[in-house]
Amino acid sequence: MEPVTIGEELLEERRRRRLAGDPRITPEGRELLLRMTTGDLMDEFQAALDADAAADPALGGHDTDDEI
């Protein structure tokens, strides 16, 4: 077996966690997230994101230098 650096071990652990999913999300929460991002709630979710982006200059990508 080839020696592995600590950085490579950390990257592998991160990859394993990412592939396993977030354990803090319940199955019901995962279902809701899928509905919001790809299902029947997608349009409402996008509208809420758009409203947040329009209301907050930092989120909307507006230049905030003039406001400081």
Secondary structure, DSSP 8 states (H G I E B T S, - for coil): -----HHHHHHHHHHHHHHH--TTS-HHHHHHHHHHHHSTTHHHHHHHHHHHHHH-HHHHT---GGG-
